[in-house]
């Protein structure tokens, strides 16, 4: 699978939010060594982006101030 460009073009939400979600999901997938990565020819970022755009995973940004 290639990066889901059509979904990216049609996305009307916050681009920073969706990019952050895909980036964090990529990290999660690589850390748990998800077997779906192999089914996706080892392309972790495109797998994560697909999961985010197709709402296979939920995400939200935490807007609270960091603790000091």
Chimera marker file (.cmm) of the C-alpha trace (Angstrom):
<marker_set name="trace">
<marker id="1" x="0.000" y="0.000" z="0.000" r="1" g="1" b="0" radius="0.5"/>
<marker id="2" x="1.171" y="3.488" z="-0.783" r="1" g="1" b="0" radius="0.5"/>
<marker id="3" x="0.544" y="6.588" z="1.296" r="1" g="1" b="0" radius="0.5"/>
<marker id="4" x="-3.188" y="7.433" z="1.177" r="1" g="1" b="0" radius="0.5"/>
<marker id="5" x="-2.873" y="10.665" z="-0.826" r="1" g="1" b="0" radius="0.5"/>
<marker id="6" x="-6.545" y="10.858" z="-1.773" r="1" g="1" b="0" radius="0.5"/>
<marker id="7" x="-7.593" y="10.842" z="1.874" r="1" g="1" b="0" radius="0.5"/>
<marker id="8" x="-4.960" y="13.476" z="2.628" r="1" g="1" b="0" radius="0.5"/>
<marker id="9" x="-6.211" y="15.743" z="-0.159" r="1" g="1" b="0" radius="0.5"/>
<marker id="10" x="-9.831" y="15.381" z="0.918" r="1" g="1" b="0" radius="0.5"/>
<marker id="11" x="-9.082" y="15.859" z="4.623" r="1" g="1" b="0" radius="0.5"/>
<marker id="12" x="-10.692" y="19.046" z="5.950" r="1" g="1" b="0" radius="0.5"/>
<marker id="13" x="-9.492" y="18.859" z="9.547" r="1" g="1" b="0" radius="0.5"/>
<marker id="14" x="-6.410" y="20.095" z="11.337" r="1" g="1" b="0" radius="0.5"/>
<marker id="15" x="-3.379" y="18.983" z="9.295" r="1" g="1" b="0" radius="0.5"/>
<marker id="16" x="-1.039" y="19.202" z="12.295" r="1" g="1" b="0" radius="0.5"/>
<marker id="17" x="-3.336" y="16.950" z="14.294" r="1" g="1" b="0" radius="0.5"/>
<marker id="18" x="-3.609" y="14.240" z="11.624" r="1" g="1" b="0" radius="0.5"/>
<marker id="19" x="0.143" y="14.355" z="10.960" r="1" g="1" b="0" radius="0.5"/>
<marker id="20" x="0.920" y="14.019" z="14.665" r="1" g="1" b="0" radius="0.5"/>
<marker id="21" x="-1.524" y="11.127" z="14.984" r="1" g="1" b="0" radius="0.5"/>
<marker id="22" x="0.009" y="9.250" z="12.040" r="1" g="1" b="0" radius="0.5"/>
<marker id="23" x="3.523" y="9.879" z="13.341" r="1" g="1" b="0" radius="0.5"/>
<marker id="24" x="2.715" y="8.617" z="16.824" r="1" g="1" b="0" radius="0.5"/>
<marker id="25" x="0.852" y="5.616" z="15.412" r="1" g="1" b="0" radius="0.5"/>
<marker id="26" x="3.885" y="4.782" z="13.247" r="1" g="1" b="0" radius="0.5"/>
<marker id="27" x="6.038" y="4.756" z="16.351" r="1" g="1" b="0" radius="0.5"/>
<marker id="28" x="3.570" y="2.517" z="18.199" r="1" g="1" b="0" radius="0.5"/>
<marker id="29" x="3.390" y="0.031" z="15.331" r="1" g="1" b="0" radius="0.5"/>
<marker id="30" x="7.160" y="-0.202" z="15.046" r="1" g="1" b="0" radius="0.5"/>
<marker id="31" x="7.639" y="-0.618" z="18.794" r="1" g="1" b="0" radius="0.5"/>
<marker id="32" x="5.141" y="-3.468" z="19.104" r="1" g="1" b="0" radius="0.5"/>
<marker id="33" x="6.374" y="-4.996" z="15.841" r="1" g="1" b="0" radius="0.5"/>
<marker id="34" x="2.847" y="-5.293" z="14.515" r="1" g="1" b="0" radius="0.5"/>
<marker id="35" x="2.598" y="-8.181" z="12.025" r="1" g="1" b="0" radius="0.5"/>
<marker id="36" x="0.477" y="-5.990" z="9.757" r="1" g="1" b="0" radius="0.5"/>
<marker id="37" x="3.688" y="-4.103" z="8.892" r="1" g="1" b="0" radius="0.5"/>
<marker id="38" x="4.939" y="-7.105" z="6.913" r="1" g="1" b="0" radius="0.5"/>
<marker id="39" x="1.608" y="-7.303" z="5.074" r="1" g="1" b="0" radius="0.5"/>
<marker id="40" x="2.213" y="-3.667" z="4.097" r="1" g="1" b="0" radius="0.5"/>
<marker id="41" x="5.687" y="-4.328" z="2.641" r="1" g="1" b="0" radius="0.5"/>
<marker id="42" x="7.337" y="-2.872" z="5.743" r="1" g="1" b="0" radius="0.5"/>
<marker id="43" x="5.875" y="0.593" z="5.146" r="1" g="1" b="0" radius="0.5"/>
<marker id="44" x="5.027" y="1.693" z="8.661" r="1" g="1" b="0" radius="0.5"/>
<marker id="45" x="4.092" y="5.310" z="7.915" r="1" g="1" b="0" radius="0.5"/>
<marker id="46" x="1.631" y="4.470" z="5.148" r="1" g="1" b="0" radius="0.5"/>
<marker id="47" x="0.062" y="1.780" z="7.356" r="1" g="1" b="0" radius="0.5"/>
<marker id="48" x="-0.304" y="4.232" z="10.231" r="1" g="1" b="0" radius="0.5"/>
<marker id="49" x="-1.740" y="6.931" z="7.965" r="1" g="1" b="0" radius="0.5"/>
<marker id="50" x="-4.280" y="4.494" z="6.549" r="1" g="1" b="0" radius="0.5"/>
<marker id="51" x="-5.317" y="3.444" z="10.049" r="1" g="1" b="0" radius="0.5"/>
<marker id="52" x="-5.758" y="7.072" z="11.105" r="1" g="1" b="0" radius="0.5"/>
<marker id="53" x="-7.658" y="8.189" z="7.992" r="1" g="1" b="0" radius="0.5"/>
<marker id="54" x="-9.925" y="5.128" z="7.994" r="1" g="1" b="0" radius="0.5"/>
<marker id="55" x="-10.555" y="5.603" z="11.716" r="1" g="1" b="0" radius="0.5"/>
<marker id="56" x="-9.204" y="2.175" z="12.636" r="1" g="1" b="0" radius="0.5"/>
<marker id="57" x="-7.541" y="3.957" z="15.562" r="1" g="1" b="0" radius="0.5"/>
<marker id="58" x="-8.811" y="6.943" z="17.504" r="1" g="1" b="0" radius="0.5"/>
<marker id="59" x="-6.679" y="9.915" z="18.445" r="1" g="1" b="0" radius="0.5"/>
<marker id="60" x="-6.886" y="13.247" z="20.209" r="1" g="1" b="0" radius="0.5"/>
<marker id="61" x="-4.422" y="15.959" z="21.073" r="1" g="1" b="0" radius="0.5"/>
<marker id="62" x="-3.939" y="16.773" z="24.709" r="1" g="1" b="0" radius="0.5"/>
<marker id="63" x="-4.176" y="20.552" z="24.943" r="1" g="1" b="0" radius="0.5"/>
<marker id="64" x="-3.325" y="20.727" z="28.626" r="1" g="1" b="0" radius="0.5"/>
<marker id="65" x="-0.214" y="22.540" z="29.722" r="1" g="1" b="0" radius="0.5"/>
<marker id="66" x="2.773" y="20.337" z="30.527" r="1" g="1" b="0" radius="0.5"/>
<marker id="67" x="3.536" y="19.837" z="34.188" r="1" g="1" b="0" radius="0.5"/>
<marker id="68" x="6.649" y="21.541" z="35.521" r="1" g="1" b="0" radius="0.5"/>
<link id1="1" id2="2" r="1" g="1" b="0" radius="0.2"/>
<link id1="2" id2="3" r="1" g="1" b="0" radius="0.2"/>
<link id1="3" id2="4" r="1" g="1" b="0" radius="0.2"/>
<link id1="4" id2="5" r="1" g="1" b="0" radius="0.2"/>
<link id1="5" id2="6" r="1" g="1" b="0" radius="0.2"/>
<link id1="6" id2="7" r="1" g="1" b="0" radius="0.2"/>
<link id1="7" id2="8" r="1" g="1" b="0" radius="0.2"/>
<link id1="8" id2="9" r="1" g="1" b="0" radius="0.2"/>
<link id1="9" id2="10" r="1" g="1" b="0" radius="0.2"/>
<link id1="10" id2="11" r="1" g="1" b="0" radius="0.2"/>
<link id1="11" id2="12" r="1" g="1" b="0" radius="0.2"/>
<link id1="12" id2="13" r="1" g="1" b="0" radius="0.2"/>
<link id1="13" id2="14" r="1" g="1" b="0" radius="0.2"/>
<link id1="14" id2="15" r="1" g="1" b="0" radius="0.2"/>
<link id1="15" id2="16" r="1" g="1" b="0" radius="0.2"/>
<link id1="16" id2="17" r="1" g="1" b="0" radius="0.2"/>
<link id1="17" id2="18" r="1" g="1" b="0" radius="0.2"/>
<link id1="18" id2="19" r="1" g="1" b="0" radius="0.2"/>
<link id1="19" id2="20" r="1" g="1" b="0" radius="0.2"/>
<link id1="20" id2="21" r="1" g="1" b="0" radius="0.2"/>
<link id1="21" id2="22" r="1" g="1" b="0" radius="0.2"/>
<link id1="22" id2="23" r="1" g="1" b="0" radius="0.2"/>
<link id1="23" id2="24" r="1" g="1" b="0" radius="0.2"/>
<link id1="24" id2="25" r="1" g="1" b="0" radius="0.2"/>
<link id1="25" id2="26" r="1" g="1" b="0" radius="0.2"/>
<link id1="26" id2="27" r="1" g="1" b="0" radius="0.2"/>
<link id1="27" id2="28" r="1" g="1" b="0" radius="0.2"/>
<link id1="28" id2="29" r="1" g="1" b="0" radius="0.2"/>
<link id1="29" id2="30" r="1" g="1" b="0" radius="0.2"/>
<link id1="30" id2="31" r="1" g="1" b="0" radius="0.2"/>
<link id1="31" id2="32" r="1" g="1" b="0" radius="0.2"/>
<link id1="32" id2="33" r="1" g="1" b="0" radius="0.2"/>
<link id1="33" id2="34" r="1" g="1" b="0" radius="0.2"/>
<link id1="34" id2="35" r="1" g="1" b="0" radius="0.2"/>
<link id1="35" id2="36" r="1" g="1" b="0" radius="0.2"/>
<link id1="36" id2="37" r="1" g="1" b="0" radius="0.2"/>
<link id1="37" id2="38" r="1" g="1" b="0" radius="0.2"/>
<link id1="38" id2="39" r="1" g="1" b="0" radius="0.2"/>
<link id1="39" id2="40" r="1" g="1" b="0" radius="0.2"/>
<link id1="40" id2="41" r="1" g="1" b="0" radius="0.2"/>
<link id1="41" id2="42" r="1" g="1" b="0" radius="0.2"/>
<link id1="42" id2="43" r="1" g="1" b="0" radius="0.2"/>
<link id1="43" id2="44" r="1" g="1" b="0" radius="0.2"/>
<link id1="44" id2="45" r="1" g="1" b="0" radius="0.2"/>
<link id1="45" id2="46" r="1" g="1" b="0" radius="0.2"/>
<link id1="46" id2="47" r="1" g="1" b="0" radius="0.2"/>
<link id1="47" id2="48" r="1" g="1" b="0" radius="0.2"/>
<link id1="48" id2="49" r="1" g="1" b="0" radius="0.2"/>
<link id1="49" id2="50" r="1" g="1" b="0" radius="0.2"/>
<link id1="50" id2="51" r="1" g="1" b="0" radius="0.2"/>
<link id1="51" id2="52" r="1" g="1" b="0" radius="0.2"/>
<link id1="52" id2="53" r="1" g="1" b="0" radius="0.2"/>
<link id1="53" id2="54" r="1" g="1" b="0" radius="0.2"/>
<link id1="54" id2="55" r="1" g="1" b="0" radius="0.2"/>
<link id1="55" id2="56" r="1" g="1" b="0" radius="0.2"/>
<link id1="56" id2="57" r="1" g="1" b="0" radius="0.2"/>
<link id1="57" id2="58" r="1" g="1" b="0" radius="0.2"/>
<link id1="58" id2="59" r="1" g="1" b="0" radius="0.2"/>
<link id1="59" id2="60" r="1" g="1" b="0" radius="0.2"/>
<link id1="60" id2="61" r="1" g="1" b="0" radius="0.2"/>
<link id1="61" id2="62" r="1" g="1" b="0" radius="0.2"/>
<link id1="62" id2="63" r="1" g="1" b="0" radius="0.2"/>
<link id1="63" id2="64" r="1" g="1" b="0" radius="0.2"/>
<link id1="64" id2="65" r="1" g="1" b="0" radius="0.2"/>
<link id1="65" id2="66" r="1" g="1" b="0" radius="0.2"/>
<link id1="66" id2="67" r="1" g="1" b="0" radius="0.2"/>
<link id1="67" id2="68" r="1" g="1" b="0" radius="0.2"/>
</marker_set>
